[in-house]
Amino acid sequence: MKHLTTDTLVWCAIAIASAILAAQPLQWLVRSWLSPAYGSYGYVYILLILGLAGMSLLSGRPKDARSQIPAIVLLLLAASIRLLGQVLAVNILSALALALDVFALVGLLQLRRRPFALSPFWMAALFLFSLPTEIVLQRTLGFPLQMVSAELSCHLLGTLFSNVACDGVRITMEQRDILVDLPCSGASGLLLSLAFVVTQNAVMRPKWYAGGLSLLAVIGCATLGNSLRISILAIGLAHDLDVMAEPWHSFIGLATLGLTLAPFALFYRPRSARVRENRPQAKPIVLPKPFKALTGIVFLIGSIAIASLKANPVDVSGNVVAPSLPTQIHGHLAQHVPLTAMESHYFEAYGGQAQKAQFGPLGLNVVSTRAPLRHLHAPEICLRGLGYKVRFLGTRHDGVPSAYYRATGPDGDQWLVAVSYVSQNGHVSPSVGEAIWRWLNGAGGTWSSVQRITPWDLDTALRARLDAATIAALDIHTNKGTDI
């Protein structure tokens, strides 16, 4: 029986350290695929990565058996990212370290040197799409994407029709009010387009400048394609066509996405970067056995320490100026609803304040925070997590700007959910993306999510009176300016 060498023990320690660092982010990533709250289909990209890797492995042996993967450097980078994500309590940041694992595995399997070659860098980039990136993109860059899409759509429609007026994300055409909502920001189409080109780059292995230019080009094409989609929908609505209903809404989206990707599918054929087979291999640094053993021990202890660190997030909300819930609304006395244990723990850990009350048929939920990135999100995320089927109905700017959703519970009960985001300085928005964007630009201080829930079959006039009384009781004004 062969004795274990020092090198073998060191590599075993490094492998165990890598597994410890990857365990929690990997568990969170799998939960993001399974939880309805995220609505993520990231597992599709994992299947794509596994399929490409399998094709490469089956294509033949590598042309050169040497491996130049800097495992120690990658482990240090992964540990640094994992440390940052652990301390800041940002799961998606911790999961970024898994992309380095993909890079390392592609290198160790010599996929770049096989007949069906794959780029380690672009395979790692493709892995990033398995994360719930659409939610992050909509919340952080959703509003500027809305503005760009609305501006381009307005210019396009203006060349075809004379009576087109534009105001921020609102387009008026044929006396119809057309709103470029957060789902219309184009985040989904942009990510799909980027994933398509990243997959091409993983297979074609272009030089770095060609790959970078391809990403810039597809971002531009995706933006134009989304504006074309909005313009087609606007023309349909102006001519009394129900283009928002299925299957027409999805068909228009798929058709414009196909036009976006067509130039890359038909014409993008970059020259592959050469893998220099005869490049002299650098001499490995030979360490004395005690130092080798110490290296493995340090990595192992360090990984355990990082995974055990107590979170100390910086995006904790400080003191908030939360609106006081009224004692009655439209003659219905307030019945305060306690927070769940999970909700109480969350607000204790990350600050902010949540209030719930029932006023007859009206349910009122108010969340106030100075850290909107941590606390604020669209109602559909929580509702999907609770087992509801949620359909976005659009936004309305008459009265207080609000986004509307139809929620169907597991028992078949249906509810109309309206939400507005209100800043301390009085700005009101129907979009969480706009609220977060303005907060990032220093506007508002404290932001509050004001959510009103009523039975779907409630009398429309009564619902309007309840909503107006709620807005008046909370003293919400309609500062709807679009300047930042």
C-alpha positions as CSV (number, residue, x, y, z in Angstrom):
1,M,0.0,0.0,0.0
2,K,1.4,3.4,-1.0
3,H,1.9,6.0,1.6
4,L,0.2,9.4,1.2
5,T,2.7,12.0,0.1
6,T,2.8,15.5,1.5
7,D,1.6,16.9,-1.9
8,T,-1.4,14.7,-1.9
9,L,-2.4,15.7,1.6
10,V,-2.0,19.4,0.7
11,W,-4.2,19.0,-2.3
12,C,-6.8,17.1,-0.3
13,A,-6.8,20.0,2.3
14,I,-7.2,22.5,-0.5
15,A,-10.1,20.5,-2.0
16,I,-11.8,20.3,1.4
17,A,-11.3,24.0,1.9
18,S,-12.8,24.7,-1.5
19,A,-15.8,22.5,-0.6
20,I,-16.3,24.3,2.7
21,L,-16.3,27.7,1.0
22,A,-18.7,26.5,-1.7
23,A,-21.2,24.7,0.5
24,Q,-23.4,27.5,1.8
25,P,-23.5,29.5,-1.5
26,L,-24.3,26.3,-3.4
27,Q,-27.2,25.5,-1.0
28,W,-28.5,29.1,-1.4
29,L,-28.2,28.8,-5.2
30,V,-30.3,25.6,-5.3
31,R,-32.9,27.1,-3.0
32,S,-33.2,30.1,-5.4
33,W,-34.1,27.6,-8.2
34,L,-36.7,25.8,-6.0
35,S,-38.2,28.8,-4.3
36,P,-41.1,30.4,-6.1
37,A,-40.1,33.8,-4.5
38,Y,-37.1,34.1,-6.8
39,G,-38.8,32.8,-9.9
40,S,-35.4,31.8,-11.2
41,Y,-34.7,29.3,-14.0
42,G,-30.9,29.3,-13.3
43,Y,-30.7,25.5,-13.4
44,V,-31.2,25.7,-17.2
45,Y,-27.8,27.3,-17.5
46,I,-26.3,24.7,-15.2
47,L,-27.7,22.0,-17.6
48,L,-26.2,24.0,-20.5
49,I,-22.8,24.1,-18.9
50,L,-22.9,20.4,-18.1
51,G,-24.0,19.6,-21.7
52,L,-21.1,21.7,-23.2
53,A,-18.6,20.1,-20.8
54,G,-19.9,16.6,-21.7
55,M,-19.6,17.3,-25.4
56,S,-16.0,18.5,-24.8
57,L,-15.0,15.5,-22.8
58,L,-16.5,13.1,-25.4
59,S,-14.8,14.9,-28.3
60,G,-11.4,13.3,-27.5
61,R,-8.3,13.6,-25.4
62,P,-6.6,16.9,-24.8
63,K,-3.8,17.9,-27.1
64,D,-1.5,18.7,-24.2
65,A,-1.8,17.1,-20.8
66,R,-0.3,20.0,-19.0
67,S,-2.4,22.1,-16.6
68,Q,-1.7,25.8,-16.0
69,I,-4.6,26.5,-13.7
70,P,-3.4,28.6,-10.7
71,A,-5.4,26.7,-8.1
72,I,-3.9,28.5,-5.2
73,V,-4.6,31.9,-6.7
74,L,-8.2,30.9,-7.5
75,L,-8.8,29.6,-4.0
76,L,-7.5,32.9,-2.6
77,L,-9.9,34.9,-4.8
78,A,-12.8,32.6,-3.9
79,A,-12.0,32.9,-0.2
80,S,-11.9,36.7,-0.5
81,I,-15.2,36.9,-2.3
82,R,-16.8,34.4,0.1
83,L,-15.4,36.4,3.0
84,L,-17.0,39.6,1.7
85,G,-20.3,37.9,1.0
86,Q,-20.3,36.3,4.5
87,V,-19.5,39.5,6.4
88,L,-22.0,41.7,4.3
89,A,-24.7,39.0,4.5
90,V,-25.2,39.2,0.7
91,N,-25.9,35.7,-0.6
92,I,-25.5,36.5,-4.3
93,L,-22.1,38.0,-3.6
94,S,-21.0,34.7,-1.9
95,A,-22.3,32.7,-4.9
96,L,-20.1,34.7,-7.2
97,A,-17.2,32.6,-5.8
98,L,-18.7,29.5,-7.4
99,A,-17.9,31.0,-10.9
100,L,-14.2,30.6,-10.0
101,D,-14.8,26.9,-9.2
102,V,-16.3,26.5,-12.7
103,F,-13.2,28.2,-14.1
104,A,-10.9,25.9,-12.2
105,L,-12.9,22.7,-13.2
106,V,-12.9,23.6,-16.9
107,G,-9.1,24.1,-16.6
108,L,-8.4,21.0,-14.6
109,L,-10.5,18.9,-17.1
110,Q,-8.4,20.4,-20.0
111,L,-11.5,21.3,-21.9
112,R,-9.7,24.2,-23.6
113,R,-7.3,21.7,-25.2
114,R,-9.8,19.1,-26.5
115,P,-11.1,18.9,-30.1
116,F,-14.3,20.5,-28.9
117,A,-12.6,23.2,-27.0
118,L,-14.2,25.5,-24.4
119,S,-13.0,28.7,-22.8
120,P,-12.6,28.6,-19.0
121,F,-13.3,32.3,-18.7
122,W,-16.5,32.3,-20.7
123,M,-17.8,29.1,-19.1
124,A,-17.4,30.8,-15.7
125,A,-19.2,33.9,-17.1
126,L,-22.0,31.6,-18.3
127,F,-22.4,30.3,-14.8
128,L,-23.3,33.8,-13.6
129,F,-26.6,33.5,-15.4
130,S,-27.6,30.6,-13.1
131,L,-27.9,33.2,-10.3
132,P,-31.1,35.2,-9.8
133,T,-29.6,38.1,-11.8
134,E,-32.8,39.3,-13.3
135,I,-34.2,40.4,-9.9
136,V,-30.9,42.2,-9.1
137,L,-30.8,43.9,-12.5
138,Q,-34.4,45.1,-12.3
139,R,-34.0,46.5,-8.8
140,T,-30.7,48.3,-9.4
141,L,-30.8,49.3,-13.1
142,G,-34.5,48.7,-13.9
143,F,-35.4,52.4,-13.8
144,P,-32.6,53.6,-16.2
145,L,-33.5,50.7,-18.5
146,Q,-37.1,51.9,-18.4
147,M,-36.1,55.4,-19.2
148,V,-33.8,54.4,-22.1
149,S,-36.5,52.0,-23.5
150,A,-39.2,54.7,-23.3
151,E,-37.0,57.3,-24.9
152,L,-36.1,55.1,-27.9
153,S,-39.7,53.9,-28.3
154,C,-40.9,57.5,-28.2
155,H,-38.5,58.4,-31.1
156,L,-39.5,55.4,-33.1
157,L,-43.2,56.0,-32.6
158,G,-42.7,59.7,-33.4
159,T,-41.4,58.8,-36.9
160,L,-44.6,56.9,-37.6
161,F,-47.3,58.9,-35.8
162,S,-47.7,62.7,-35.3
163,N,-49.6,62.7,-32.0
164,V,-47.0,61.1,-29.7
165,A,-46.1,62.7,-26.4
166,C,-43.5,61.5,-24.0
167,D,-43.0,62.2,-20.3
168,G,-40.4,60.0,-18.6
169,V,-41.6,56.4,-18.8
170,R,-45.1,57.5,-20.0
171,I,-46.0,57.6,-23.7
172,T,-49.3,59.1,-24.9
173,M,-50.4,58.0,-28.3
174,E,-53.8,58.3,-29.9
175,Q,-55.0,59.6,-26.6
176,R,-53.9,56.4,-25.0
177,D,-51.6,56.3,-21.9
178,I,-48.9,53.7,-22.4
179,L,-46.5,53.1,-19.5
180,V,-43.1,51.5,-19.8
181,D,-43.4,49.4,-16.6
182,L,-40.6,47.7,-14.8
183,P,-41.3,44.3,-16.6
184,C,-41.0,46.3,-19.8
185,S,-37.5,47.5,-18.9
186,G,-36.0,44.8,-21.0
187,A,-34.0,43.1,-18.2
188,S,-35.2,39.6,-19.1
189,G,-34.4,40.1,-22.9
190,L,-31.1,41.7,-22.1
191,L,-30.0,38.7,-19.9
192,L,-31.2,36.2,-22.5
193,S,-29.3,38.0,-25.2
194,L,-26.1,38.2,-23.1
195,A,-26.3,34.5,-22.2
196,F,-26.6,33.6,-25.9
197,V,-23.5,35.6,-26.9
198,V,-21.6,34.3,-23.8
199,T,-22.4,30.8,-24.9
200,Q,-21.1,31.6,-28.3
201,N,-17.9,33.0,-26.8
202,A,-17.5,29.9,-24.6
203,V,-17.4,27.7,-27.8
204,M,-15.7,30.1,-30.2
205,R,-13.1,31.3,-27.7
206,P,-12.5,34.8,-29.2
207,K,-9.7,37.1,-28.3
208,W,-10.5,39.3,-25.3
209,Y,-11.2,42.5,-27.3
210,A,-13.6,40.6,-29.7
211,G,-15.5,39.0,-26.8
212,G,-15.8,42.4,-25.1
213,L,-17.1,44.1,-28.2
214,S,-19.6,41.3,-28.7
215,L,-21.1,42.0,-25.3
216,L,-21.3,45.8,-26.0
217,A,-23.0,45.0,-29.3
218,V,-25.6,42.7,-27.9
219,I,-26.4,45.2,-25.1
220,G,-27.1,47.8,-27.8
221,C,-29.2,45.3,-30.0
222,A,-31.2,44.1,-26.9
223,T,-32.0,47.7,-26.0
224,L,-33.2,48.4,-29.6
225,G,-35.1,45.2,-29.7
226,N,-36.9,46.0,-26.4
227,S,-37.9,49.4,-27.8
228,L,-39.2,47.8,-30.9
229,R,-41.3,45.4,-28.7
230,I,-42.7,48.3,-26.7
231,S,-43.5,50.2,-29.9
232,I,-45.4,47.2,-31.4
233,L,-47.4,46.8,-28.2
234,A,-48.1,50.6,-28.2
235,I,-49.4,50.5,-31.8
236,G,-51.6,47.5,-30.9
237,L,-53.1,49.2,-27.9
238,A,-53.7,52.4,-29.8
239,H,-55.7,50.3,-32.4
240,D,-57.7,48.5,-29.7
241,L,-55.9,45.2,-30.1
242,D,-55.5,43.1,-27.0
243,V,-51.8,42.6,-27.4
244,M,-51.2,42.3,-23.7
245,A,-53.1,39.0,-23.7
246,E,-51.5,35.6,-24.4
247,P,-50.3,34.3,-26.7
248,W,-49.8,37.6,-28.5
249,H,-47.8,39.2,-25.7
250,S,-45.3,36.4,-25.6
251,F,-45.2,36.0,-29.4
252,I,-44.3,39.7,-29.8
253,G,-41.6,39.3,-27.2
254,L,-40.1,36.2,-28.7
255,A,-40.2,37.7,-32.2
256,T,-38.3,40.8,-31.2
257,L,-35.8,38.7,-29.2
258,G,-35.3,36.6,-32.3
259,L,-34.5,39.7,-34.3
260,T,-32.1,40.8,-31.6
261,L,-30.2,37.6,-31.7
262,A,-30.3,37.0,-35.5
263,P,-27.2,39.1,-36.3
264,F,-25.1,37.1,-33.8
265,A,-26.5,33.7,-34.8
266,L,-25.9,34.4,-38.5
267,F,-22.8,36.5,-38.7
268,Y,-20.8,36.4,-35.4
269,R,-17.8,34.2,-36.2
270,P,-14.8,35.5,-34.3
271,R,-11.3,34.0,-34.8
272,S,-10.5,31.8,-31.9
273,A,-7.6,32.8,-29.6
274,R,-4.7,30.3,-30.0
275,V,-3.6,28.1,-27.2
276,R,0.1,28.2,-27.3
277,E,1.1,24.5,-27.0
278,N,4.9,24.9,-27.1
279,R,5.1,27.7,-24.6
280,P,7.8,26.9,-22.0
281,Q,6.2,25.8,-18.8
282,A,7.2,27.8,-15.7
283,K,9.1,25.9,-13.1
284,P,6.9,25.2,-10.1
285,I,8.0,26.7,-6.8
286,V,9.3,23.9,-4.6
287,L,8.5,24.5,-1.0
288,P,10.0,22.5,1.9
289,K,7.6,19.8,3.2
290,P,6.8,21.7,6.4
291,F,5.8,24.7,4.5
292,K,3.6,22.6,2.1
293,A,1.8,21.1,5.1
294,L,1.4,24.5,6.7
295,T,-0.2,25.8,3.4
296,G,-2.8,23.1,3.5
297,I,-3.5,23.7,7.2
298,V,-3.8,27.4,6.7
299,F,-6.3,27.1,3.8
300,L,-8.4,24.5,5.7
301,I,-8.5,26.6,8.9
302,G,-9.1,29.8,7.0
303,S,-12.1,28.3,5.1
304,I,-13.7,27.1,8.3
305,A,-13.1,30.5,9.9
306,I,-14.7,32.4,6.9
307,A,-17.8,30.1,6.9
308,S,-18.2,30.6,10.6
309,L,-17.9,34.4,10.6
310,K,-20.8,36.4,12.1
311,A,-22.5,38.6,9.5
312,N,-21.9,42.4,9.9
313,P,-23.9,43.9,7.0
314,V,-23.4,47.6,6.1
315,D,-26.8,48.0,4.5
316,V,-28.7,47.9,7.8
317,S,-31.3,50.6,8.0
318,G,-30.9,53.1,10.8
319,N,-33.7,55.0,12.5
320,V,-36.6,55.5,10.1
321,V,-39.4,58.1,9.9
322,A,-42.2,55.6,9.4
323,P,-45.8,56.8,8.7
324,S,-48.2,56.2,11.6
325,L,-51.0,53.8,10.7
326,P,-54.4,55.5,11.1
327,T,-56.8,54.3,13.8
328,Q,-59.6,54.0,11.2
329,I,-60.1,54.1,7.4
330,H,-63.4,54.9,5.9
331,G,-65.2,54.0,9.1
332,H,-63.4,50.7,9.7
333,L,-61.3,50.5,12.9
334,A,-57.7,49.3,12.7
335,Q,-57.0,45.7,13.7
336,H,-53.2,45.4,14.0
337,V,-51.7,42.3,12.6
338,P,-48.5,41.0,14.3
339,L,-45.4,40.2,12.3
340,T,-44.5,36.5,11.8
341,A,-41.4,35.2,13.7
342,M,-39.4,35.2,10.5
343,E,-40.4,38.8,9.7
344,S,-39.6,40.0,13.3
345,H,-36.1,38.3,13.1
346,Y,-35.4,39.9,9.8
347,F,-36.2,43.4,10.9
348,E,-34.3,43.0,14.1
349,A,-31.2,41.9,12.1
350,Y,-31.4,44.5,9.3
351,G,-33.3,47.4,10.8
352,G,-36.2,49.1,9.2
353,Q,-39.8,48.8,10.4
354,A,-42.9,46.9,9.2
355,Q,-46.5,47.5,10.1
356,K,-49.6,45.6,9.3
357,A,-53.3,46.3,9.9
358,Q,-56.7,45.3,8.7
359,F,-59.4,47.8,8.0
360,G,-62.5,45.9,7.2
361,P,-61.9,44.5,3.7
362,L,-58.7,46.4,3.3
363,G,-55.3,45.0,4.4
364,L,-52.5,47.6,4.8
365,N,-48.8,46.7,4.9
366,V,-46.2,49.4,5.3
367,V,-42.4,48.8,5.3
368,S,-40.1,51.7,6.0
369,T,-36.3,51.6,5.6
370,R,-33.2,53.7,4.9
371,A,-31.8,50.6,3.1
372,P,-34.2,49.9,0.2
373,L,-31.8,47.4,-1.5
374,R,-32.2,45.3,1.6
375,H,-35.9,45.7,2.4
376,L,-37.9,46.8,-0.6
377,H,-39.1,44.6,-3.4
378,A,-42.2,44.0,-5.5
379,P,-45.1,42.3,-3.8
380,E,-45.0,39.4,-6.2
381,I,-41.8,38.1,-4.5
382,C,-43.4,37.6,-1.1
383,L,-46.7,36.5,-2.6
384,R,-45.0,33.8,-4.8
385,G,-43.1,32.6,-1.7
386,L,-46.4,32.2,0.2
387,G,-47.8,30.0,-2.6
388,Y,-49.8,32.7,-4.5
389,K,-49.9,32.9,-8.3
390,V,-49.3,36.5,-9.2
391,R,-50.0,38.4,-12.4
392,F,-48.8,41.9,-12.9
393,L,-51.6,44.1,-14.2
394,G,-49.7,47.3,-14.9
395,T,-49.3,50.7,-13.3
396,R,-51.6,53.7,-13.0
397,H,-50.6,57.3,-12.5
398,D,-54.1,58.8,-11.8
399,G,-54.1,59.9,-8.2
400,V,-51.2,58.3,-6.4
401,P,-48.9,56.3,-8.8
402,S,-49.4,52.6,-8.0
403,A,-48.5,49.2,-9.4
404,Y,-51.3,46.6,-9.5
405,Y,-51.2,42.8,-9.2
406,R,-53.7,40.0,-9.2
407,A,-52.9,37.4,-6.5
408,T,-54.6,34.0,-6.5
409,G,-54.1,32.0,-3.3
410,P,-53.7,28.2,-2.9
411,D,-57.4,28.0,-1.9
412,G,-58.5,29.9,-5.0
413,D,-59.2,33.2,-3.3
414,Q,-58.2,36.2,-5.4
415,W,-56.9,39.6,-4.3
416,L,-56.1,42.9,-5.9
417,V,-52.7,44.2,-4.6
418,A,-51.7,47.9,-5.1
419,V,-48.3,49.2,-4.0
420,S,-46.7,52.6,-4.0
421,Y,-43.2,53.6,-2.9
422,V,-43.0,56.8,-1.0
423,S,-39.9,58.8,0.0
424,Q,-39.4,60.9,3.1
425,N,-39.3,64.0,0.8
426,G,-42.7,63.2,-0.7
427,H,-41.7,61.5,-4.0
428,V,-44.1,58.7,-5.0
429,S,-43.3,56.0,-7.5
430,P,-45.1,52.8,-8.6
431,S,-41.7,51.1,-9.3
432,V,-39.3,49.6,-6.8
433,G,-36.6,50.0,-9.4
434,E,-37.2,53.8,-9.5
435,A,-37.3,54.0,-5.7
436,I,-33.9,52.2,-5.4
437,W,-32.4,54.2,-8.2
438,R,-33.4,57.5,-6.6
439,W,-32.1,56.3,-3.3
440,L,-28.8,55.4,-4.9
441,N,-28.6,58.9,-6.2
442,G,-29.1,60.4,-2.7
443,A,-32.9,61.1,-2.9
444,G,-35.4,60.5,-0.2
445,G,-33.5,59.2,2.9
446,T,-36.3,56.9,4.3
447,W,-38.5,55.1,1.7
448,S,-41.7,53.3,2.5
449,S,-43.6,50.6,0.6
450,V,-47.3,51.2,1.0
451,Q,-49.2,48.1,0.0
452,R,-53.0,47.9,-0.1
453,I,-54.8,44.5,-0.4
454,T,-58.5,44.1,-1.2
455,P,-60.7,41.1,-2.3
456,W,-60.7,40.9,-6.1
457,D,-64.6,40.9,-6.2
458,L,-64.9,44.0,-4.0
459,D,-67.1,46.8,-5.4
460,T,-64.9,49.0,-7.5
461,A,-66.4,52.2,-6.1
462,L,-65.8,51.0,-2.5
463,R,-62.3,50.0,-3.3
464,A,-61.6,53.5,-4.8
465,R,-63.0,55.2,-1.6
466,L,-60.9,52.9,0.6
467,D,-57.7,53.6,-1.4
468,A,-58.3,57.4,-1.4
469,A,-59.0,57.3,2.4
470,T,-55.8,55.3,3.0
471,I,-53.7,57.8,1.0
472,A,-55.3,60.7,2.8
473,A,-54.8,59.1,6.2
474,L,-51.1,58.5,5.5
475,D,-50.7,62.0,4.1
476,I,-49.2,60.8,0.9
477,H,-48.7,63.6,-1.7
478,T,-48.2,63.1,-5.4
479,N,-44.8,64.4,-6.1
480,K,-44.2,62.6,-9.4
481,G,-41.3,64.5,-10.9
482,T,-38.8,62.5,-12.9
483,D,-35.7,64.5,-12.4
484,I,-33.0,63.0,-10.3
